[in-house]
Every structure is written in C-alpha cells, then in structure tokens.
Amino acid sequence: MVPLAFALLAAVALPRESPAQTDSSTLHATIEGWADRTWLLLLDRGAANGGRLTDRGILLRFDENIDAEYWLDDISSRPGMTEEFEWWQRSNGARYWGGSINHLRAFAGGDFKGAVPLGRGWTADARFTVEEYVPLQRALARLRFSKQWHSGLFAFFDGTVLPSKPEMDLTLGVGWRTRTLTASASFTALDVFNDAIFEGLGVFPGFSDTAVAYRSPPSALRGTIEWSAVTRLRLQLDAAYVLSSDYRAFQQVAPDSGFSQQEEFGFVAGLVEVAIAPRLRLGGTATYLRAASDRRPLPQGDPAGDYVLTERTTRLGLFGLVDLGERWRGEAWVIREFRPESRVNRSGLAPDVDYEDRSWLGQVMFGYRPPSGFRAAAAFEMDLRDVLRGEGQVPKGQSLNHPGTRLRLDIGWNFADRFRLIGGYRIDLDGDDYSAGDWWDGAHGQFVMYW
C-alpha cells in the first residue's frame, strides 16, 4: 500500500520535463547490502557473542539485550535505499553510521573500500567492515584480486583476513560482464586453515582450550546476477548455499568432552525494479534465509546440548523511488517479515522452542538533496511486530509485541558528492513508557566519503 500511494502522489507532483533534464543515476534500490551482511554471518562466525561455537544459532536474531524497538532502531540508523545503491556503485569510499539503541548502547556500522588497478586487466580491492550490534561485534578485512578480459569474462580470488587464523576463508570465482548483464559464480572454502592448524601444527592448550576438527571440509557456493537489458526493467538475484559443514568441538585435554555439529545455511534474494517514468521507479524484493544446527554431545559432553535448531526468515517487500524536481527526492518501502524458529531438545533436559513473530516494516521519506550544500529529510518509520507463538521461549530483553512508530528528522551537508555528513533525531509516535521524554526517541548520524 505504501508504494502504491507513493506512486499516485508522484504522478501528481512530478514536473513535466524531458528525461535529459533528469539525473536518475542513483534513483535505484539494491539487495547487495542485505546479501553481503547475510553472507558475513557465514564467513565471520567468530564475530558472534560467544564466538563461532555459540548455541544461539547462525542468524543471531535474539539476545537478552534486544528490546521492543531494536529493529525500528535498525531502520532509523541505516543509510536510505538510494544512498545504499550509490555506495555499492563506487569503487573507493569510506562510510560510518550509528544510531541510539538505549541510553548506553548504539547501533554502529562502517565500511572502507579501495580499488587499485595493477595493469593488464588486474585489480586489487581491499575492504574493511565494522559492525557493532547487540548480538555481534565485527571487524573484518577482505582482500580481492580480479582479472578482467576484453571479452567480458572476469575472474576473482578473495580472502578474509582475521586474527583467528583457523577462521579465514578463501573464495575463487568467475563471471561475465557486459553493458546490460553482470553474472558471477564462486566457490568458498570456509575455515580453510582450521584442520592444518589444530590437527597439523597443533595449538598449545594454554592458547586455546577448545579445538575444532572438521569431518569434511566446509564449503559454499554463491551466484549473483544483475540484468537490465530492457530499458525500463532491472533485475537482481543473489543466492548462496553451504555444501557441507560437519565438525567436532572438544577440549584438547579431554577429546571426548564437547560436541559434534552439522550445519546448513542458504539464502536467496531477488529484486525487480521498473522505471515507470524517468523520475519514478517502482519495484519489489523477496528474500529467504534458512539455517539449521544439529548438535550432539560427545561421550563426555554436556547432555543438555543435544538439539536441532532451525531458523528461518522470509521477507516480501515493495518500494517506490521518485525525484520531485532537481533537489527533492522521496523513498518509500514496506516489507512483510516472517521469522519462525524452533529448537528440539532431544535430551529432555531443556525446554523445546516453537517461536514465530511477524512484522510490517516500513519507511516513507522525503528529502531536500541538492548536489552540494545543505540537506534535510523527514521520514515516517514503523515496525508493527506481533509474536504469534512462543512468547518467552527465545532470549530478548522485552516482548516484541509492540507497535513501533516514529518520525525521523535529519539535517546535514553535502560537499559536492565527495563528503556527506548527516545527523538527526527521532520523535516518538507510539507512546513508549520507557523513553527519555514525551517525544524523544533517540538520535543517529552518518558520514560517507568517495574518491
């Protein structure tokens, strides 16, 4: 409903001018940010609270410190849709954003990326990602070498660089790039040095009490497609699947004390975008994410750690983007989200979990965005979440049965599209009884620079 109403408003408000007068280069949405964050749940398992062996699952959706407005704060803190698209089109840049969760903690995220041509079609890319959420803290460096041929064929080699050597990953991929199509396929060897270190070189138990041994080397496949062969139509698809992950985690001084675990992980995400007019885009997104962990205790392990955990998240969304004149832009999106989670405890020593919440997430934003100088924006945001079943069965600080709504106001300055600094605050609309005042609902800020 939000994009439909947004399109009707745009049809009335849009000035009648030729496409040549409009710069619509950033008037697009993307699923690349969502897919990259989801992919890192697999690549950087050690970022989770409790490390890569946590019993909270792979998706890390619940924590004792998550409150009723956690996901609303997430919406308010992140860059907008077209700002996200702009970031993923640039080769060199740095950004950081943060937003208040409570009086003590804040969401925070940052990226640095740089690309250097090496000659003869070779390029070196470096990227550093920082994420500070309630269930995880991430500081991850990634390095890529790629080769582009005149035919459109390209190949790449990626590696994650982590202080925990057993958790580093290596990726090899190939792809094809033309003016209207970019497609790639890759194979990732996960925790590629784990067995060589723990079982080959050995680790002094004083450095690591726990060892990990894989029964079969873990690996994953990923594929991406972006296609815009038709003038008004643009498509994106991103999918990944773990081929195998089966390991033993045990105390080095007592090899039968610990557990074995088999894991499954996969996601698929798609986007369809249609240019209704030079200054108007409408589209839809769909994402599906599933993870499963089958943990069994070793002969001297904790019998309570005998369970199968299954996590799923499904999202279906609509969006609309519009330029209302040369200095004004509007964005609107709405998502229907389904989050079931089940934990079957085979030992009977811990209770089973059968939980699901559903939500309507959304945002309507209008902004004053000249090419340079002062900027301002106002947005209505919502997270209307209901817990269908399993209240009290998953860890969280407050019940998520809460209709979260707020108004967000931003001001900032744009330095000729090279550096942008934005800050703002939030006005409570849902009557929180735990807010700092009658209207105050937190603050946020971000910067981004390109070169």
Phi, psi and omega in degrees: 000323182296309178298326179296312178296324179296319180294321178296319177297317181296321180300326179280321189274338185297129174290148181273103178212165186285156179301333181296337181275359187244131171260100183256023186296331179251009180275066182214159171252168180208154173256005185297321180296314178299315183295321180293316177298322180290320179298324180290338173300333178269315185289326187239065183294332182291349179286344182292147170302124185094358177078189187287349179260015181302147177269010179277359179095179183276325187278342173053051185271344187229145179201153181298340182262006176278124181256185188294336183250019183301313183283334172292320175298325177298315178300313185293332188274331188280157172300156180286177186299309183288331174294322178295318178299315180303317181301316185285349176270346183268148179269331184229125179183171175215143178210157176208140179217152179204154180206146184293136170258314177207190183296339185254319191248160178219150163293148174205140178208147180206154178220142167232135176214142178213143179234137181231121175290136182254357181097150178058036177086359181270142178222142173250130179238137174236143179217139177232125184241130176241131176221131180231094178245175178299313185272357182205156172227119188237138169218096192236128173257138177230142181233137181225139168242131182225154180232126180247130176257158182298333181291344185108345178290141174218158178223155181212155179226120184246154172211141171268142182243112186230149176293334174272098188302321181296344186263005180285150184235154176231138182232136174236129183215162176225161179196180181222132183229124172232187181295331185245353186219135169227123181224144179214156174220140184216156176239131182241126171270112185273144179046050195294334182260006187301304185290327179296327182277307185286322185257339179266289181290322184084148181235128179301126183304335177291336177276325180211110179295328185256136175246154178236131178230127180270135175281328172220138184300129180286142182206163182212152174248146176216143177223145179224147176218134168228125188225133178216048183291329177271137188307317186261000187239137178223135182232145172225144176215135178218130182214147178214153181207134177278125180282321181200144172199103184216114186218166173244134173242124188210159174287132183296329180276351179214082188301340178268006180254112183153215182206163170249152183212131170254141185229148173233144180205137176193152175211157173218137181221139180221152178221137172236128181229133182237132175273102178289324178209169181305332183247017183222126176235138171233151181190183180215156178228154174213132177224145177221131184223131181221137175220145179219139178232121178250102185252133178229136180288146170286170187309326179250018181276175180289116182295340178289340179271055181233093189205165170238120180251126179236125181239135178219142174224125177239134179227132175235125187222159173232150179212160175218141180228138183210140168261118180260074187091178186288339186244000185239139178222144175234144177224141176213140176209153175218139182228136171259122186241138178235128183226081173275151176211135179226145176224114178259112180267108185290333184283338185077005181272353177221151182289149173288161177237131173222089190240148170203134167236154179228149185213152164256112177255143181192165179204138170234119186231136170236132184225148172265112191227072174291160181302332180210148176104205186297140176229152177208154179205154174225142183216143167260133184227149183211151168219096182262091190251138177234136174268111183287320182201160175084022177304129180087359183266343178243150184288129174194156185284328181219161174297140179272001175287079186211125177278094183273122176219147178200164172250130181247134179237132182232146167222156180183192182218137180246121181262081173053040178060020176253328179213133181226132180234125185229141173217157181192177177223171189236138179253123183290133178241353186252006174071047178300135175269000179241013179282168184287341180199192182290336185228336185292131182225024176111176181219168183200168177192165179199157168222156175213142176223149179229151175212000000 
